[in-house]
């Protein structure tokens, strides 16, 4: 697969799946989702089930409340205590970030939560002199007597989110803390970029050795080591590029397809790989074993390769490509049916033929194999002793299973532990997800999904096949990528959710089992809107072609996707799946990785996608009050031993020495913008140039679109070379070449090529610089594409090419 049969129909254009719109979301002052406190809160009890405070923070707020209330006698305590308590406790509200205007790191965070207008006026009328105690700032004296300025300082203009309206808003509080879904029921999740620049990343595994390393395999034959902090080691864990059979063609399913580490990797330092080879012009699948290098824990000993199994491949597609260890310690191998269409081999096809290994799930024992056969047969394999049946077979009747996983099981009750789920790529109509059972027949080629494919075989009463837990038609997607049941710690809402995808359509999908009926319900997954995903490091778009899924050592879930389905295109990204609606309580999911000895250099991770939080702010800073001019002598505040309520006079606090600062500190991630001097945009003498900043003319190969109406997304293509701008002739210029130009202009998609100077010819004095341009779609500029000598052409400006770019794969007009 990469990669499966579907790829042969793909363009190499980069396609981003974009977010769907959604409502605003709960968020804490640390920019993270709210959570359920592990212990009940004793002070801010209204947020004991779901909010932004644990018991420690609740105790700190309680202490601050009583420190402030020490300034009041009993009457003042009864009159103002409810205001002060409510205001302080909004730090624990699930909507704390909005109340404190902390959703945008580019604007100062409020010192107090935003109040609704009526509530603010009530607060001013009865307890306005407590404001200076709440924020520990004497400058507020200037506004305490002016109700308009007082409430301008405290009021939040959003009537839905201001306090206390936010508590009574039925829409905001409906299903609070549950995973979010749009009106169509699509679950809204976000992503975190974990790795990029990969060439068709086909597999991600972890060592399960406490280091929290993970390993990513590329179709070319490289496997890279990533540390827990996201850094990559510059030397590959494994390099099989000389042995692996693949090509740069979009659609080539051959290559390095999987890696699995021994389940007792800390003691049995072995790795197992699945890749395509050519032996005397015969294409084969090879399963090999490697040892970890004695001198480097982050590298396999390339000389230690031992071939466990080779299987002839009659065609170049349907190679299968999954290795994994079950909880029983045995190695499971998932092999495709041999390729072509309809499993045409023999009377019943390879998949129903138990004397062939193609179209099967195999199970072998690779322990204690150092001095004998490369593997042994588990004694309880279902077809041991059956005439003409291969003893390695564990299940059969599979077409081309692509990506399988073992459920870790629920952390509390261990429900689901050990079950194996696979995506099986369909033929013409259906894709399916299967639960693997010992001795099971999964129906291919008799059945595809729930429907008959070969009617004669389908009517055979001895078929006795196991039906999928879920199948979907090709209007939803045409090439399933199996996933994982989420069992991590950080996203409690996702526990038990099987998350998978489709390579062709780019859909992310989920299944949830009803434990009573055993039925699985389906929900699509979509990207949350900008506001939903406005958390640190989160993004809400991804490259469309979903190749694989993976888990890290802690059980958090990832998927691997690419924007150009070629084994040589560095368009692959690893995305971590994030639920923005609820997180685990602070500290629950912390871990300390075991040390890793690194030989070589570390390449620190640099994300390429723009974080949602860095996009244009959706909220603005609350205007700071302008204090009135104060006289040289401060206004005297009459000392009082008793604070009495009065309709004419608000409550005043006893003027004791001010306590040390008790206000909530601003988060460490927020900093006041540095003051700048001089003219904006100027670097200043002697200062280094910023990355990407150039003096003088553009780089060679820079492209621009020239249009009469000034539109950025379309126009005549001009390229900069040899110190001048020139046009490009439309001969051989196709959508792949347009994709190169559009990517330079900041658009992920090329919608169409406009030929015959449709978008305007070049003017007098503008040369034709390029002709007969041929691109694969992955080049940096048109100058990197195949083309004759610069300036050499046999065309006129009547053949100047133009392009139309966009963000979506749809018509431009």
Secondary structure, DSSP 8 states (H G I E B T S, - for coil): --S-GGGGG------EE-----------TTSS--B--SS--SSSGGGSSSBS--HHHHHHHHHHHHHHHTTS-HHHHHHHHHHHHHHHHGGGSTTHHHHTT-S-TTS---SS--B-HHHHHHHHHHHGGGHHHHHT-GGGHHHHT-HHHHHHHHB-S-TTTSBTHHHH-HHHHTTTTS--B-TT--EEEEEEEEEEEESSEEEEEE--SSS--EEEEETTSEEEEE-TTS-EESS-SEE-TTT----SSTT---SEEEEEE-TTTTTS-EEEEEEEEEETTEEEEEEEEEEE-SS-TTSEEEEEEEEEEEEE-SSSS----EEEE-TTS-EEEEE---SSSS--STTT-STT-TTS-TTEEEEEB-TT-TTS-S-B--TT-TTTT-TT--TTEEEE--S-EEEEEE----TTT-TTTT-EEEEE--SSSEEEEEE--TT-B--TTTEETTEESSHHHHT-TT------SEEEETTT-SSEEEEEE---SS-GGGTTEEEEEETTT--EEEEEE-TTT--EEEEEEEE--TTTT-STTEE--EESEEEEEEE-TT--EEEEEESS-STT---EEEEEEE-SS----TTTT----------S-EE-----S--GGGSS-SS------------SS-------SS----SSS----------S--S----TT--------SSTT---TT----TT--SSS--TT-EEEE-TT--SSEEEEEEEETTEEEEEB-TT--HHHHHHHHHHTT-SEEEEEE-TTTT----TT-EEEE-S-B--S--SSGGGSB-SSTT--S--GGGB-EEEEESSSS---
